[in-house]
Structure formats: C-alpha cells, structure tokens
Amino acid sequence: MVGTRYLDPVESDATLPEAVDLVVIGAGMIGVAAAYAAAKAGHSVALLEKGVVAGEQSSRNWGWCRVLNRDEREIPLMQHSMALWDSLPAEIGADMGFRRAGLTYVTKDPAQLAGWEAWLEKARPYQPTARMIDAAEARRRTPGNEQDWIGGVVSPHDGRAEPAKAAPTLARAARGLGVSLHQNCAVRGLDTTGGRISGVFTEKGRIRCQSVVLAGGAWASMFLRRHGIDMPQSSVHSTVFATTPAKVQVSPGPLLTPDFILTPLPDGGYLVAAKARGRLELTPAGIRYARQFLPALRANWKLVELRFGRSFFEGPDAWHGRWSFDAPTVFERMRVLDPAPKMSIIEPSLREIVAAYPELAGIQAARIWAGWIDSTPDAVPVISPVEALPGLVVAAGFSGHGFGIGPGAGRLAADLATGAPCIVDPAPFTLKRFAPGAPRAQGRAGI
C-alpha cells in the first residue's frame, strides 16, 4: 500500500494570550519564520494555525532551496534566505534538513538552454555560483543516462531542506523564544479600531494586537476579500511521490531532465515530480482573476491540465461570501487543504526513470501526496503592507517556490510588521503592483 507524506508534529500552547504585539496567521514556512524573527527581535507573538504546523504546502513541496532560475526580483531575498538556511540550525540547536548538495539541469532543447543562459546573464550582478555546462559535462553529471543532452546548468551552492521537519523545527525554536503557538485555532477575521488593526477574532476568542502578518498560503486572497481587499491569486494542484530506497544514487542533488525531476532523499529513495505537473481547476476565484492570469496561462499551458473539480465548491478558491466572525467558518470545516493525489502519474514516471537509469529497476512508489500551489499573475510573491488597513502585512502567493525563500520572506514580513529596517528592498513584492492601472511586470520565476 502506498502511504502519504511524513510530518513532524509540534506541541501547541494551551491558552490564548489576551494581547500580543504581533499575530501571525498561518504556520507554514513563511509564517513560522516571521514569528521566529519577530520574537528574536523582542516582540510578543501569537502564531495561529487553523490546522497543524506545515500541514499544507510547506510539507508538500520538493524542498528545493535555490537561487538558480529565480525571478530577478527575488534573488536578493533568496540569497538572504540561503544564509539563514546555513545559520539557523546552529542558532536554534536543531537540524532542519538543509544540505547544499547542488542542482543540475540538463536538456535537449536549445530554447530551454538559451533561457538558462539568459537568466545567468541577468543574474550576473548578484554573482550567482551557477554556470552553464556543455554536452560532455551534462553526460558526466548523469551517469547511466544515455540521452543526447546538448548541455545544461549547474548551481553547486543551492540545495534542499526537509519539508516534513523544517517548519516544525523552527516552530519549536520560536516557542522557545516565547511565541505562543495555537494549532486547530482558525482566525475568522480581523478586528479594527479607527481604521487600523487592533486584534483578531479566532474560533477560541479575540486577541488584541498592533499588527498582523497574513501568511495564509492559498487561503490569503479569500481571507482578504472578506475585508474588502483584493489580491489576485490562483491555485494549481500538484502531485509528487517518494520511492522506495534505491541501490544506487544517480545524482548527489536534485536533477531536472525534460522527462522527470528526481530529488535524492535521506533514506536512499527519490522524490519524483512528473513533467506534466499541475492541474488547474475552474473556480470562482479563477474566473474573478482570469484576465490577470491569462498571460501566465498562455506561457505555461503545456504544463497544466484544465479541469472542473470540487475546488469550485469548496476550499480557498470557492465562493464563501461575507461570513460571520461569531460562527464556524470554512477554516474550521477544512482544517487542512489535503487534495487527493493523481495516482496515474506513478507508473509512467517509474517507467521513464528506469528507462533512463536501468540500475534503478525495482524501485516502487512508497508515498504519494498532493498540494495546492498558490500563485500570483507574475509568479512573484506578495510581501507587503496593506495601505487600506494599517497594521496588516500580507506574505502569500509564493507560486511554488516559497519553501526555499521562506526564512528570508518571513524575516521581511516581520520587519514590515514591526517597523524594523528591512533586510531587502520590499518594493518588488508590493501588493500595489496588481492595482488597476499599475504597470505589469512579466514574471520569470521557474524551476
């Protein structure tokens, strides 16, 4: 029987605080990092999660921590995140599973190769360690795979952390700094006084606060609309699976090929993502933001399949209207966004992997799971104060690459919420870039 993903449980605090400086909504990688950073700076913090720490996309991703192929706007923040991935384990005295094993991309497509070259040229001012490789080196880096690579790109200082343990480990460290953590405690809405944040309403009572960081992942846009704030956001369904341990290691770090993506796991198995990765379902939110997402859909239509599914009626992209803060909400009805995985990807993916690497014959799927990747129209996150509601900072829309950038993104969100000097210029991540009439920047972020 094929199982599901692992998840490291975290203990909650028993009693809600009456008042704190900062409330963080959402205990994924970004929310946990924001809570930790604010507490480290001396602020009182409550971290609230409708389900469990890292229950949604923060434990369902590939674990990649990379500067390679990032949108240029993200590179400074990602470089800061990489420094945090390096320093946090010693600082908190616990392993988050981070290893700089490098990334290798290989291809047979001249256009893809040219795209990687163009990224390297644009990223040159940031001094990335990535470099192009020729066909001969591509073959050396994929021993046993006899395909006719024309070249690729390697990023030796990028790596991977363990999604099942990274956010939970940092959440425990945050509690050690005094953060009050409350799981299975949904935030129903924001309280305001004089037009600015004065507290939050939860299913277990009200907490007074001066600031809020909304790190709600796929739920952020829906939550904001309840308060009259618009943020274009859409979700893509993605399935991955982990294999049984293999007898050989075909790559020391994550490997991207035209047919599949392999990521070595600590137990000797591999995390596998298929080439056709995403499913986009028709939803009320999708219809609402269709015009803004149309350029991205046109550019990536070969990588997604369009469907009508349950997400039209339930979940973060469905229509939920103006709910009351005094009664149970969708957040209590759906504690964890846990979509069914696409089981049909397993056999074709295993066949392609074994065809490329015969020495991997016999591996099977051990665990499989799916998640909803929340995206913005330009594939760059929103990490931004909300001008219409002072005291509120949004950190969401990470478009499938939020886990790796999470430590830095959480720190930036905490800086914005507490008034500290920002670690990087927050202007590229402003919510205002999606306002009517604002100039549109074409996103470049990708794997």
Residue, then its C-alpha position, 0 to 999 in steps of 0.5 A: m500500500v502506498g502511504t502519504r507524506y511524513l510530518d513532524p508534529v509540534e506541541s501547541d500552547a494551551t491558552l490564548p494570550e489576551a494581547v500580543d504585539l504581533v499575530v501571525i496567521g498561518a504556520g507554514m514556512i513563511g509564517v513560522a519564520a516571521a514569528y521566529a524573527a519577530a520574537k528574536a527581535g523582542h516582540s510578543v507573538a501569537l502564531l495561529e494555525k487553523g490546522v497543524v504546523a506545515g500541514e499544507q504546502s510547506s510539507r508538500n513541496w520538493g524542498w528545493c532551496r535555490v537561487l538558480n532560475r529565480d525571478e530577478r526580483e527575488i534573488p536578493l531575498m533568496q540569497h538572504s534566505m540561503a544564509l539563514w538556511d546555513s545559520l539557523p540550525a546552529e542558532i536554534g540547536a536543531d537540524m532542519g534538513f538543509r544540505r547544499a548538495g547542488l542542482t543540475y539541469v540538463t536538456k535537449d532543447p536549445a530554447q530551454l538552454a538559451g533561457w538558462e543562459a539568459w537568466l545567468e546573464k541577468a543574474r550576473p550582478y548578484q554573482p550567482t555560483a551557477r554556470m552553464i555546462d556543455a554536452a560532455e559535462a551534462r553526460r558526466r553529471t548523469p551517469g547511466n543516462e544515455q540521452d543526447w543532452i546538448g548541455g545544461v546548468v549547474s548551481p553547486h551552492d543551492g540545495r534542499a531542506e526537509p519539508a516534513k521537519a523544517a517548519p516544525t523545527l523552527a516552530r519549536a525554536a520560536r516557542g522557545l523564544g516565547v511565541s505562543l503557538h495555537q494549532n486547530c485555532a482558525v482566525r475568522g477575521l480581523d478586528t479594527t479600531g479607527g481604521r487600523i488593526s487592533g486584534v483578531f477574532t479566532e474560533k477560541g476568542r479575540i486577541r488584541c494586537q498592533s499588527v498582523v502578518l497574513a501568511g495564509g498560503a492559498w487561503a490569503s486572497m479569500f481571507l482578504r476579500r472578506h475585508g474588502i481587499d483584493m489580491p489576485q491569486s490562483s491555485v494549481h494542484s500538484t502531485v509528487f511521490a517518494t520511492t522506495p530506497a534505491k541501490v544506487q544514487v544517480s545524482p548527489g542533488p536534485l536533477l531536472t531532465p525534460d522527462f522527470i525531476l528526481t530529488p535524492l532523499p535521506d533514506g536512499g529513495y527519490l522524490v519524483a515530480a512528473k513533467a506534466r505537473g499541475r492541474l488547474e481547476l475552474t473556480p470562482a476565484g479563477i474566473r474573478y482573476a482570469r484576465q490577470f492570469l491569462p498571460a501566465l496561462r498562455a506561457n505555461w499551458k503545456l504544463v497544466e491540465l484544465r479541469f472542473g473539480r470540487s475546488f469550485f465548491e469548496g476550499p480557498d478558491a470557492w465562493h464563501g461570501r461575507w461570513s460571520f466572525d461569531a460562527p464556524t467558518v470554512f477554516e474550521r470545516m477544512r482544517v487542512l487543504d489535503p487534495a487527493p493525489k493523481m495516482s496515474i502519474i506513478e507508473p509512467s514516471l517509474r517507467e521513464i526513470v528506469a528507462a533512463y537509469p536501468e540500475l534503478a529497476g525495482i524501485q516502487a512508489a512508497r508515498i504519494w501526496a498532493g498540494w495546492i500551489d498558490s500563485t500570483p499573475d507574475a509568479v512573484p510573491v506578495i510581501s507587503p503592507v496593506e495601505a487600506l488597513p494599517g497594521l496588516v502585512v500580507a506574505a502569500g502567493f509564493s507560486g511554488h517556490g516559497f519553501g526555499i525563500g521562506p526564512g528570508a520572506g518571513r524575516l521581511a514580513a516581520d520587519l514590515a510588521t514591526g517597523a524594523p529596517c528591512i533586510v531587502d528592498p520590499a518594493p518588488f513584492t508590493l501588493k500595489r503592483f496588481a492595482p488597476g492601472a499599475p504597470r505589469a511586470q512579466g514574471r520569470a520565476g521557474i524551476 
